[in-house]
Amino acid sequence: MPIWFAYTLIVLLTITSIMLTMLILLHRGKGGGMSSMFGGGVSSSLAGSSVAEKNLDRYTVLVGIVWFACIVGLGLWLRLQVGSGSGA
């Protein structure tokens, strides 16, 4: 596999790591959290979390899946590079 594939995965991994950190920090904790600043605490119902919190959950899971795929892709790329005997 070409080296640009690894560089693309590294850049994508860096971006998703930063995004995942920011999304996790936006989640509501026990005391309200930062998500209430964006309307997350305004319309909370007794049945569950608000629409903003549900969307934040969806985005966090999506970014987490992309982050995990980048790690697996880099691992497979490194295994193919070492296994083929050609140095990086």
PAZAPA-4460 file (N, C-alpha, C; in steps of 0.05 Angstrom, whole numbers, plus 32768, in hexadecimal, padded with zeros to 4 digits):
% residues 88
    n_x    n_y    n_z   ca_x   ca_y   ca_z    c_x    c_y    c_z   seq   type   mol
   8011   7FE8   8000   8000   8000   8000   8012   8019   8000     1      M     A
   8009   802E   7FF3   8019   8046   7FF2   801B   8054   800C     2      P     A
   8030   8065   800F   8035   8073   8028   8020   8089   802C     3      I     A
   8014   8094   8017   8001   80A9   801B   7FE8   809F   802A     4      W     A
   7FE3   8085   8028   7FCC   8079   8037   7FD1   807B   8055     5      F     A
   7FE9   8076   805D   7FF0   8078   807A   7FEE   8095   8083     6      A     A
   7FF8   80A7   8073   7FF7   80C4   807A   7FDA   80CD   807C     7      Y     A
   7FC9   80C4   806A   7FAD   80CC   806B   7FA0   80C1   8084     8      T     A
   7FA6   80A8   808B   7F9B   809D   80A4   7FA5   80AB   80BC     9      L     A
   7FBE   80B4   80BC   7FC9   80C2   80D4   7FBB   80DD   80D7    10      I     A
   7FB7   80EB   80C1   7FAA   8105   80C2   7F8D   8101   80CB    11      V     A
   7F7F   80EE   80C0   7F64   80E8   80C8   7F62   80E0   80E6    12      L     A
   7F76   80D0   80EF   7F76   80C8   810B   7F7A   80E0   811D    13      L     A
   7F8B   80F2   8115   7F90   810A   8125   7F77   811C   8127    14      T     A
   7F6A   811F   8110   7F51   8130   8110   7F3B   8123   8120    15      I     A
   7F37   8109   811D   7F22   80FB   812C   7F29   80FA   814A    16      T     A
   7F42   80F9   8151   7F49   80F9   816D   7F42   8113   817A    17      S     A
   7F48   8129   816D   7F40   8143   8177   7F22   8146   8179    18      I     A
   7F14   813E   8163   7EF7   8140   8163   7EEA   812F   8179    19      M     A
   7EF5   8116   817D   7EEA   8105   8191   7EEE   8110   81AD    20      L     A
   7F05   811D   81B2   7F0A   812A   81CC   7EF6   8140   81D0    21      T     A
   7EF2   8151   81BC   7EDF   8167   81BF   7EC2   815D   81C3    22      M     A
   7EBA   8149   81B4   7E9F   813F   81B7   7E9A   8132   81D2    23      L     A
   7EAE   8124   81DD   7EAB   8118   81F7   7EA9   812E   820C    24      I     A
   7EB9   8143   8209   7EB7   8159   821D   7E9D   8168   821C    25      L     A
   7E8F   8167   8205   7E75   8174   8203   7E5E   8165   8210    26      L     A
   7E63   814B   8215   7E4D   813B   8221   7E46   8145   823D    27      H     A
   7E2D   8140   8244   7E23   8148   825E   7E2C   8134   8273    28      R     A
   7E37   813F   8288   7E3F   812E   829E   7E29   812D   82B2    29      G     A
   7E30   8128   82CB   7E1C   8127   82E0   7E11   8143   82E7    30      K     A
   7E21   8157   82E2   7E19   8172   82E9   7E0F   8183   82D3    31      G     A
   7E0A   8179   82BB   7E00   8189   82A5   7E12   8189   828E    32      G     A
   7E2B   8191   8291   7E3F   8190   827C   7E3D   81A7   8269    33      G     A
   7E4F   81A6   8255   7E50   81BB   8242   7E3A   81BA   822D    34      M     A
   7E2E   81A2   822A   7E19   819F   8216   7E00   81B0   821D    35      S     A
   7DFD   81B7   8236   7DE6   81C7   823D   7DE8   81E3   8233    36      S     A
   7E01   81EC   822D   7E05   8207   8222   7DF8   8209   8206    37      M     A
   7DF7   81F3   81F7   7DEC   81F3   81DC   7DD0   81EA   81DB    38      F     A
   7DC1   81EB   81F0   7DA5   81E3   81F0   7DA0   81C7   81F9    39      G     A
   7DB4   81B9   8202   7DB1   819D   820A   7DA1   819A   8224    40      G     A
   7DA2   81AE   8236   7D94   81AB   824F   7D79   81B9   824F    41      G     A
   7D72   81C7   823A   7D59   81D6   8239   7D41   81C4   8236    42      V     A
   7D42   81B1   8224   7D2B   81A1   821E   7D2E   8184   8227    43      S     A
   7D3A   8180   823E   7D3D   8165   8248   7D22   815B   8252    44      S     A
   7D1B   8143   824B   7D02   8137   8254   7D07   8122   8269    45      S     A
   7CF2   8117   8274   7CF5   8102   8288   7CFD   80E7   827C    46      L     A
   7CF7   80E3   8263   7CFC   80C9   8256   7D19   80C6   824E    47      A     A
   7D28   80DB   8249   7D43   80D8   8241   7D50   80F2   823B    48      G     A
   7D65   80F1   822A   7D74   8109   8224   7D67   8118   820D    49      S     A
   7D71   8130   8209   7D66   8142   81F5   7D70   813A   81D9    50      S     A
   7D65   8148   81C5   7D6D   8144   81AA   7D8B   814B   81A6    51      V     A
   7D93   8161   81B2   7DAF   8169   81AF   7DC2   8154   81BB    52      A     A
   7DBB   8149   81D1   7DCB   8134   81DE   7DCC   811B   81CD    53      E     A
   7DB5   8113   81C1   7DB4   80FC   81B0   7DC5   80FF   8197    54      K     A
   7DC4   8117   818B   7DD5   811D   8174   7DF2   811D   817B    55      N     A
   7DF8   8127   8193   7E14   8127   819C   7E1E   810B   81A0    56      L     A
   7E0D   80FA   81AA   7E14   80DD   81AD   7E19   80D1   8192    57      D     A
   7E08   80D6   817F   7E0C   80CB   8164   7E26   80D4   8157    58      R     A
   7E2C   80EE   8159   7E45   80F8   814E   7E5D   80EC   815C    59      Y     A
   7E5B   80E8   8176   7E71   80DD   8185   7E76   80C0   817C    60      T     A
   7E61   80B0   8179   7E64   8095   8170   7E6F   8093   8154    61      V     A
   7E65   80A5   8142   7E6F   80A5   8126   7E8D   80AC   8125    62      L     A
   7E95   80C0   8133   7EB2   80C8   8133   7EC2   80B2   8141    63      V     A
   7EB7   80A5   8155   7EC6   808F   8162   7ECA   8077   814F    64      G     A
   7EB6   8072   813E   7EB9   805C   812B   7ECE   8062   8116    65      I     A
   7ECE   807B   810C   7EE3   8084   80F9   7EFE   8082   8106    66      V     A
   7F00   808B   811F   7F1A   808A   812E   7F24   806E   8130    67      W     A
   7F12   805B   8138   7F19   803F   813A   7F22   8033   811F    68      F     A
   7F13   803A   810A   7F1A   8030   80EF   7F36   803A   80E7    69      A     A
   7F3D   8053   80EE   7F57   805D   80E7   7F6D   804E   80F6    70      C     A
   7F68   8047   810F   7F7C   8037   811E   7F80   801B   8112    71      I     A
   7F69   800F   810C   7F6B   7FF4   8100   7F79   7FF6   80E4    72      V     A
   7F72   800A   80D5   7F7E   800D   80BA   7F9C   8011   80BC    73      G     A
   7FA5   8022   80CF   7FC2   8026   80D3   7FD0   800C   80DC    74      L     A
   7FC3   7FFD   80ED   7FCE   7FE4   80F6   7FD1   7FD0   80DF    75      G     A
   7FBD   7FCE   80CF   7FBF   7FBC   80B8   7FD3   7FC6   80A4    76      L     A
   7FD5   7FE0   80A0   7FE9   7FEB   808D   8005   7FE5   8097    77      W     A
   800A   7FE8   80B1   8024   7FE2   80BC   802B   7FC5   80BA    78      L     A
   8017   7FB4   80BF   801C   7F97   80BD   8023   7F8F   80A0    79      R     A
   8016   7F9B   808D   801C   7F95   8071   8037   7F9F   8069    80      L     A
   803F   7FB7   8074   805A   7FC2   806D   8070   7FB1   807A    81      Q     A
   806C   7FA8   8092   8081   7F98   80A0   8081   7F7C   8093    82      V     A
   806A   7F71   808D   8069   7F56   8082   8074   7F54   8066    83      G     A
   8072   7F6A   8056   807D   7F69   803B   809A   7F6E   8039    84      S     A
   80A6   7F77   8050   80C3   7F7B   8050   80CD   7F95   8046    85      G     A
   80BB   7FA5   803B   80C3   7FC0   8031   80C0   7FD3   8048    86      S     A
   80D4   7FE3   804C   80D4   7FF6   8062   80C2   800E   805C    87      G     A
   80BA   801B   8071   80A8   8032   806D   80B9   804A   8064    88      A     A
***
